Amino acid sequence: MYFMKASIEIRADLLKVLMTEDRNEIRGIRASIYNVISLLATASFAITAFLLGQMFVYDASVISLLTDGLLILILWVFFLRLKHDLYCCRQCLVARQNLIKALGTAKEPEDFNPFPDSQAEKPDVTDSELWWLPILTTAAVAVKALVVWIKFS
Protein backbone atom coordinates (compact mmCIF):
# COMPACT_ATOMS: atom_id res chain seq x y z
CA MET A 1 0.00 0.00 0.00
CA TYR A 2 1.27 3.47 -0.88
CA PHE A 3 0.59 4.92 2.59
CA MET A 4 3.16 2.64 4.25
CA LYS A 5 6.01 4.24 2.26
CA ALA A 6 4.77 7.81 2.56
CA SER A 7 6.64 10.28 4.70
CA ILE A 8 5.35 11.44 8.05
CA GLU A 9 4.39 14.80 6.52
CA ILE A 10 2.28 13.18 3.81
CA ARG A 11 0.58 10.88 6.34
CA ALA A 12 -0.07 13.83 8.66
CA ASP A 13 -1.52 15.89 5.79
CA LEU A 14 -3.76 13.01 4.77
CA LEU A 15 -5.00 12.59 8.33
CA LYS A 16 -5.62 16.33 8.67
CA VAL A 17 -7.74 16.32 5.51
CA LEU A 18 -9.71 13.32 6.73
CA MET A 19 -10.22 14.96 10.13
CA THR A 20 -11.53 18.09 8.39
CA GLU A 21 -14.00 15.91 6.50
CA ASP A 22 -15.02 14.22 9.75
CA ARG A 23 -15.66 17.61 11.35
CA ASN A 24 -17.69 18.75 8.34
CA GLU A 25 -19.78 15.59 8.56
CA ILE A 26 -20.33 16.17 12.27
CA ARG A 27 -21.49 19.73 11.58
CA GLY A 28 -23.81 18.45 8.87
CA ILE A 29 -25.37 15.83 11.13
CA ARG A 30 -25.87 18.37 13.92
CA ALA A 31 -27.51 20.75 11.43
CA SER A 32 -29.75 17.92 10.24
CA ILE A 33 -30.87 17.27 13.80
CA TYR A 34 -31.80 20.93 14.29
CA ASN A 35 -33.56 21.07 10.91
CA VAL A 36 -35.55 17.85 11.33
CA ILE A 37 -36.74 18.75 14.79
CA SER A 38 -37.74 22.31 13.90
CA LEU A 39 -39.49 21.20 10.69
CA LEU A 40 -41.47 18.45 12.39
CA ALA A 41 -42.50 20.76 15.25
CA THR A 42 -43.59 23.43 12.78
CA ALA A 43 -45.44 20.81 10.73
CA SER A 44 -47.34 19.71 13.82
CA PHE A 45 -48.59 23.22 14.54
CA ALA A 46 -49.36 23.91 10.86
CA ILE A 47 -51.33 20.68 10.41
CA THR A 48 -53.34 21.36 13.56
CA ALA A 49 -54.12 24.90 12.43
CA PHE A 50 -55.17 23.63 9.02
CA LEU A 51 -57.40 20.90 10.44
CA LEU A 52 -59.08 23.17 12.96
CA GLY A 53 -59.67 25.79 10.26
CA GLN A 54 -61.65 23.36 8.12
CA MET A 55 -65.37 23.37 8.84
CA PHE A 56 -66.05 20.09 7.09
CA VAL A 57 -63.45 17.97 8.90
CA TYR A 58 -65.22 15.74 11.39
CA ASP A 59 -63.27 15.22 14.59
CA ALA A 60 -60.37 17.46 13.63
CA SER A 61 -59.02 17.17 17.16
CA VAL A 62 -58.76 13.37 16.87
CA ILE A 63 -57.00 13.60 13.51
CA SER A 64 -54.72 16.28 14.94
CA LEU A 65 -53.91 14.10 17.94
CA LEU A 66 -53.13 11.13 15.72
CA THR A 67 -50.96 13.30 13.47
CA ASP A 68 -49.08 14.71 16.45
CA GLY A 69 -48.39 11.22 17.75
CA LEU A 70 -47.02 10.10 14.41
CA LEU A 71 -44.90 13.23 14.01
CA ILE A 72 -43.41 12.72 17.47
CA LEU A 73 -42.63 9.10 16.59
CA ILE A 74 -40.92 10.20 13.36
CA LEU A 75 -39.05 12.93 15.24
CA TRP A 76 -37.59 10.43 17.72
CA VAL A 77 -36.71 7.88 15.03
CA PHE A 78 -34.82 10.51 13.03
CA PHE A 79 -33.18 11.93 16.13
CA LEU A 80 -31.96 8.57 17.43
CA ARG A 81 -30.67 7.56 13.99
CA LEU A 82 -28.81 10.85 13.51
CA LYS A 83 -27.50 10.73 17.09
CA HIS A 84 -26.06 7.27 16.40
CA ASP A 85 -24.45 8.53 13.18
CA LEU A 86 -23.01 11.48 15.10
CA TYR A 87 -21.52 9.12 17.70
CA CYS A 88 -19.90 7.02 14.96
CA CYS A 89 -18.43 10.15 13.33
CA ARG A 90 -16.99 11.21 16.67
CA GLN A 91 -15.43 7.75 17.05
CA CYS A 92 -13.76 8.10 13.63
CA LEU A 93 -12.45 11.54 14.56
CA VAL A 94 -10.91 10.19 17.79
CA ALA A 95 -9.31 7.30 15.89
CA ARG A 96 -7.71 9.71 13.43
CA GLN A 97 -6.55 11.98 16.27
CA ASN A 98 -4.87 8.96 17.85
CA LEU A 99 -3.15 8.18 14.55
CA ILE A 100 -1.80 11.74 14.35
CA LYS A 101 -0.54 11.55 17.95
CA ALA A 102 1.24 8.28 17.16
CA LEU A 103 3.00 9.56 14.01
CA GLY A 104 6.76 9.27 14.35
CA THR A 105 6.59 7.49 17.71
CA ALA A 106 7.10 3.89 18.74
CA LYS A 107 3.30 3.51 19.04
CA GLU A 108 2.83 4.17 15.33
CA PRO A 109 1.60 1.05 13.53
CA GLU A 110 3.86 -0.32 10.80
CA ASP A 111 1.07 -0.55 8.26
CA PHE A 112 -0.39 2.94 8.18
CA ASN A 113 -4.15 2.81 7.66
CA PRO A 114 -5.96 6.19 7.62
CA PHE A 115 -9.28 4.33 7.96
CA PRO A 116 -8.86 2.34 11.19
CA ASP A 117 -11.63 0.40 12.91
CA SER A 118 -12.96 2.92 15.39
CA GLN A 119 -15.69 0.89 17.10
CA ALA A 120 -13.68 0.66 20.32
CA GLU A 121 -13.00 4.40 20.51
CA LYS A 122 -14.75 6.51 23.13
CA PRO A 123 -15.58 10.01 21.81
CA ASP A 124 -14.43 12.89 23.98
CA VAL A 125 -17.45 15.01 22.97
CA THR A 126 -20.84 13.51 23.85
CA ASP A 127 -23.24 16.03 22.24
CA SER A 128 -25.49 15.55 25.26
CA GLU A 129 -27.01 19.01 24.83
CA LEU A 130 -28.84 17.73 21.75
CA TRP A 131 -31.20 15.68 23.92
CA TRP A 132 -32.97 18.87 24.99
CA LEU A 133 -34.23 19.52 21.46
CA PRO A 134 -36.49 16.48 20.99
CA ILE A 135 -37.51 16.49 24.66
CA LEU A 136 -38.68 20.12 24.57
CA THR A 137 -40.28 19.65 21.16
CA THR A 138 -42.15 16.58 22.38
CA ALA A 139 -43.33 18.52 25.43
CA ALA A 140 -44.49 21.48 23.31
CA VAL A 141 -46.38 19.28 20.86
CA ALA A 142 -47.91 17.27 23.73
CA VAL A 143 -49.13 20.43 25.47
CA LYS A 144 -50.55 21.71 22.18
CA ALA A 145 -52.28 18.38 21.54
CA LEU A 146 -53.73 18.37 25.05
CA VAL A 147 -55.08 21.91 24.70
CA VAL A 148 -56.61 21.07 21.28
CA TRP A 149 -58.14 17.87 22.67
CA ILE A 150 -59.68 19.64 25.67
CA LYS A 151 -60.91 22.68 23.74
CA PHE A 152 -62.26 21.00 20.62
CA SER A 153 -63.47 17.57 21.78
Helices and strands as residue ranges (DSSP letters): H 2-5, H 8-53, H 60-102, G 128-131, H 132-152
